[in-house]
Amino acid sequence: MPYSRLSEQVQKLSTPQQSDAFVKRFRDAVREGEFDAIDLPERFTLPKKFKRRGSDETYEKDMKDMVFETSSKFDKWFEGVEKELAAAPTRSRGKPRLTLENLEEGVLDFKALAEETRRKLQNSYAKGQNLGNSRKSKAAAPKPRAKRTTKK
């Protein structure tokens, strides 16, 4: 029966950024007994580029390589996992920062942001007016006279 390496299988992925998720699924499948594999002492580098939070620095991860038997059962499993990973939504970089450059390039919609700002200002103004008006009505009403609580 032909054998293959996990590192070779990772190279066959259509989305290399999903390689870490594939390795995790592969190890889960071996643990659950879907197919057999053996750990090798060698390590391989994932094709995915990882970013550190708060900086633009990238790094790579190394994983332990494994050997497994290739079969029609494994091929079906691989196709299914690859489809799932390709269809899985990738994390976006979030919304672009509000900068003059992004506004000029058209990355951000100035009109939509202006409307949002107008709405925030209006809500803040209305909240202040309501607070002021509620205090006026309380001040206009005469305060009830305090009753004595002690006997003479």
Sequence and secondary structure as in RCSB ss.txt:
>XXXX:A:sequence
MPYSRLSEQVQKLSTPQQSDAFVKRFRDAVREGEFDAIDLPERFTLPKKFKRRGSDETYEKDMKDMVFETSSKFD
KWFEGVEKELAAAPTRSRGKPRLTLENLEEGVLDFKALAEETRRKLQNSYAKGQNLGNSRKSKAAAPKPRAKRTT
KK
>XXXX:A:secstr
  EEEHHHHHHT S GGGHHHHHHHHHHHHHTTSS EEEEEEEEE S  EE TTS  EE  EEEEEEEE  HHHH
HHHHHHHHHHHHS      S    HHHHHHTSS HHHHHHHHHHHHHHHHHHHHHHHHHHHHHHHS        S
  
